[in-house]
Amino acid sequence: MNPPHPNPQYRLMGDRSLLVELGNEIGPEINQHVRCLYLALQTAPLEGLTDTMPGYRSILLVFDPLKLTPTLIQAHVDGLLQEMDPASLPEPETHRVPVVYGDEYGPDLTMVADYHQTTPEAIIQRHTATHYRVYMIGFTPGFPYMGQLPQNLVTPRRDIPRTAVPPGSVAIAEEQTGIYPVQSPGGWQILGFTPLRLFDPARHPPALIHMGDRVRFYAIQKQELRQWRQ
């Protein structure tokens, strides 16, 4: 069959990595091609390829320059693109994520409501009404970048990022929503908190949510947190 993207762009990123771009836009179709190529590289590994890092519309291939050249990698990827079929990908896993919204758990909820000239309750309803696609994992281990937010929830990032965002924070920025798996700096608007542990080095695999998965948030009350933590 024809490759899903007839003209992939290859860009050298230093002396041991190659960026494969499968499109110029962020969207589910191109991201599906990225996921398909990523899985194909796991199924048909190339000796000397040390890491593969998929993104929204591209995949970064890290290689050992003593074993591989960019030309050999490009030929291998071109062959995979000719063979792969995004329609044959396994069904994504769906995660239901509990969230305590507002107050100390969601310090930006009221500001987001004011920005959209509505109530915090309406913002919660909008955030929980959508099934989100996990486009990529990045920034910190296990951090899922998910989209797209409904247009009536699209909100700019904070002007001044926080130096420390607590793990479990559920946040939005522009057309994306995400969950902070570990404490880190961050400039997204925090709507709430989930007791789910997104990243655990002792777990296999360590990340709870993966590229291509689907996520649906639902609201819980503060008093339910103790039960979830137990």
C-alpha positions as CSV (number, residue, x, y, z in Angstrom):
1,M,0.0,0.0,0.0
2,N,1.1,3.6,-0.4
3,P,2.8,5.2,2.6
4,P,0.5,7.2,4.8
5,H,2.6,10.2,4.4
6,P,4.3,10.2,0.9
7,N,7.0,12.7,1.7
8,P,8.4,12.2,5.2
9,Q,11.1,14.8,6.1
10,Y,14.4,13.6,7.6
11,R,16.4,16.1,9.7
12,L,19.7,15.4,11.4
13,M,19.7,16.4,15.1
14,G,23.4,16.2,15.9
15,D,25.7,13.2,15.1
16,R,23.5,10.5,16.7
17,S,19.9,11.3,16.2
18,L,17.5,11.7,13.2
19,L,14.1,13.4,13.3
20,V,11.4,11.9,11.0
21,E,8.6,14.4,10.4
22,L,5.4,12.8,9.1
23,G,3.4,16.1,8.7
24,N,3.3,19.8,9.4
25,E,0.1,20.0,11.5
26,I,-1.0,18.6,14.8
27,G,-4.0,16.3,14.5
28,P,-5.2,12.8,15.1
29,E,-4.5,11.4,11.6
30,I,-0.8,12.4,11.5
31,N,-0.4,11.4,15.2
32,Q,-1.8,8.0,14.3
33,H,0.9,7.6,11.6
34,V,3.5,8.5,14.2
35,R,2.1,5.9,16.6
36,C,2.0,3.3,13.8
37,L,5.7,3.9,12.9
38,Y,6.7,3.8,16.5
39,L,5.1,0.4,17.0
40,A,6.6,-0.8,13.7
41,L,10.1,0.1,14.9
42,Q,9.4,-1.9,18.0
43,T,8.3,-4.9,16.0
44,A,11.1,-4.6,13.4
45,P,14.0,-3.2,15.5
46,L,17.1,-2.0,13.7
47,E,20.4,-2.9,15.3
48,G,22.2,0.2,16.5
49,L,19.0,2.2,17.0
50,T,19.2,3.0,20.8
51,D,16.0,5.0,21.4
52,T,12.8,6.1,19.7
53,M,10.9,9.1,21.0
54,P,7.5,9.8,19.3
55,G,5.9,13.3,19.4
56,Y,2.8,14.9,18.0
57,R,3.8,14.7,14.3
58,S,7.3,13.3,14.4
59,I,9.6,10.7,15.9
60,L,13.2,11.1,17.0
61,L,15.5,8.2,16.4
62,V,18.6,8.0,18.4
63,F,21.4,5.7,17.0
64,D,24.9,4.5,17.6
65,P,27.0,6.1,14.8
66,L,29.4,3.2,14.9
67,K,26.7,0.8,13.8
68,L,24.3,2.9,11.8
69,T,24.2,5.8,9.4
70,P,21.3,8.2,8.7
71,T,21.1,6.8,5.2
72,L,20.5,3.3,6.5
73,I,17.9,4.5,9.0
74,Q,16.0,6.4,6.3
75,A,15.9,3.4,4.0
76,H,14.6,1.2,6.9
77,V,11.9,3.8,7.8
78,D,10.9,4.2,4.2
79,G,10.3,0.5,4.0
80,L,8.2,0.5,7.1
81,L,6.1,3.4,5.8
82,Q,5.4,1.4,2.7
83,E,4.2,-1.6,4.7
84,M,2.4,-0.1,7.7
85,D,-1.3,0.3,8.0
86,P,-2.6,2.7,10.7
87,A,-6.0,0.9,10.5
88,S,-4.4,-2.2,11.9
89,L,-3.3,-0.6,15.2
90,P,-4.6,-2.3,18.4
91,E,-7.6,-0.7,20.0
92,P,-6.4,2.1,22.4
93,E,-6.9,1.6,26.2
94,T,-9.4,4.0,27.8
95,H,-8.7,5.4,31.3
96,R,-11.3,7.0,33.6
97,V,-9.4,9.5,35.7
98,P,-11.0,10.8,39.0
99,V,-10.4,14.5,39.7
100,V,-11.1,16.7,42.7
101,Y,-11.7,20.1,41.1
102,G,-11.1,23.5,42.6
103,D,-10.1,25.0,46.0
104,E,-6.6,24.0,47.0
105,Y,-6.6,21.2,44.5
106,G,-7.4,23.4,41.5
107,P,-6.1,26.9,42.3
108,D,-6.8,28.2,38.7
109,L,-10.3,26.9,38.3
110,T,-12.0,30.2,39.3
111,M,-9.6,32.2,37.1
112,V,-10.4,30.0,34.1
113,A,-14.1,30.4,34.7
114,D,-13.7,34.2,34.8
115,Y,-11.7,34.1,31.6
116,H,-14.6,32.3,29.9
117,Q,-17.2,34.4,31.7
118,T,-18.8,31.4,33.2
119,T,-18.9,29.4,36.5
120,P,-16.4,26.9,37.9
121,E,-19.2,24.3,37.6
122,A,-19.5,24.9,33.9
123,I,-15.7,24.6,33.4
124,I,-15.8,21.2,35.2
125,Q,-18.6,20.1,33.0
126,R,-16.8,21.1,29.9
127,H,-13.6,19.4,31.0
128,T,-15.3,16.1,31.9
129,A,-17.5,16.0,28.8
130,T,-14.7,15.1,26.4
131,H,-12.9,11.9,25.5
132,Y,-9.2,13.0,25.1
133,R,-6.6,11.4,22.9
134,V,-3.1,11.0,24.3
135,Y,-0.9,12.5,21.6
136,M,2.4,11.9,23.3
137,I,4.3,11.3,26.5
138,G,7.0,13.9,27.5
139,F,8.2,16.8,29.5
140,T,8.6,14.6,32.6
141,P,8.3,10.8,32.8
142,G,4.7,9.7,32.2
143,F,3.3,13.2,31.4
144,P,0.4,12.7,28.9
145,Y,-0.2,15.5,26.4
146,M,-3.9,15.2,25.6
147,G,-6.3,17.0,23.2
148,Q,-8.2,18.5,22.0
149,L,-10.0,20.7,24.5
150,P,-13.4,22.0,23.4
151,Q,-13.2,25.6,22.0
152,N,-15.1,27.0,25.0
153,L,-12.3,25.7,27.3
154,V,-9.2,26.8,25.3
155,T,-7.2,28.9,27.7
156,P,-3.7,30.5,27.6
157,R,-0.9,29.4,29.8
158,R,-0.1,31.3,32.9
159,D,2.0,34.5,32.4
160,I,4.4,33.4,35.2
161,P,4.9,29.6,35.5
162,R,4.9,28.0,38.9
163,T,8.3,26.8,40.2
164,A,6.7,23.6,41.7
165,V,3.5,22.0,40.5
166,P,2.3,19.1,42.8
167,P,2.2,15.6,41.3
168,G,-1.4,14.6,40.3
169,S,-2.3,18.1,39.2
170,V,-4.7,18.1,36.3
171,A,-4.2,21.2,34.1
172,I,-5.0,22.8,30.8
173,A,-3.0,25.1,28.4
174,E,-4.2,26.3,25.0
175,E,-6.0,23.3,23.3
176,Q,-4.3,20.7,25.6
177,T,-5.0,19.0,28.9
178,G,-2.5,17.0,30.9
179,I,-1.6,15.5,34.3
180,Y,1.7,16.2,36.2
181,P,3.1,12.8,37.3
182,V,5.8,14.3,39.4
183,Q,6.5,17.6,41.1
184,S,8.0,20.0,38.5
185,P,7.8,23.6,37.3
186,G,4.8,24.3,35.0
187,G,2.9,27.0,33.4
188,W,-0.4,25.3,32.8
189,Q,-3.7,26.3,34.5
190,I,-4.4,23.8,37.3
191,L,-8.1,22.8,37.5
192,G,-7.8,19.9,40.0
193,F,-6.0,16.9,41.4
194,T,-6.2,13.1,40.7
195,P,-5.1,10.5,43.2
196,L,-4.0,8.2,40.4
197,R,-0.2,7.6,40.3
198,L,0.8,8.1,36.7
199,F,4.4,7.1,37.0
200,D,5.9,4.4,39.2
201,P,9.5,3.2,38.5
202,A,8.7,-0.1,40.3
203,R,5.7,-0.8,38.0
204,H,6.0,-2.5,34.6
205,P,5.5,-0.5,32.5
206,P,6.2,2.5,34.8
207,A,3.8,4.8,33.0
208,L,0.1,4.3,33.5
209,I,-1.0,6.1,30.3
210,H,0.5,5.7,26.9
211,M,0.5,7.3,23.5
212,G,-2.7,6.6,21.6
213,D,-4.7,5.9,24.8
214,R,-8.0,7.7,25.5
215,V,-8.8,9.5,28.8
216,R,-12.1,10.6,30.3
217,F,-12.1,12.7,33.5
218,Y,-14.8,12.6,36.1
219,A,-15.3,14.6,39.2
220,I,-15.1,13.3,42.8
221,Q,-15.4,14.9,46.2
222,K,-12.6,15.7,48.6
223,Q,-13.8,13.0,51.1
224,E,-13.3,10.3,48.4
225,L,-9.6,11.0,48.3
226,R,-8.8,8.9,51.4
227,Q,-10.5,5.9,49.8
228,W,-8.6,6.3,46.6
229,R,-5.3,6.7,48.4
230,Q,-5.9,3.5,50.3
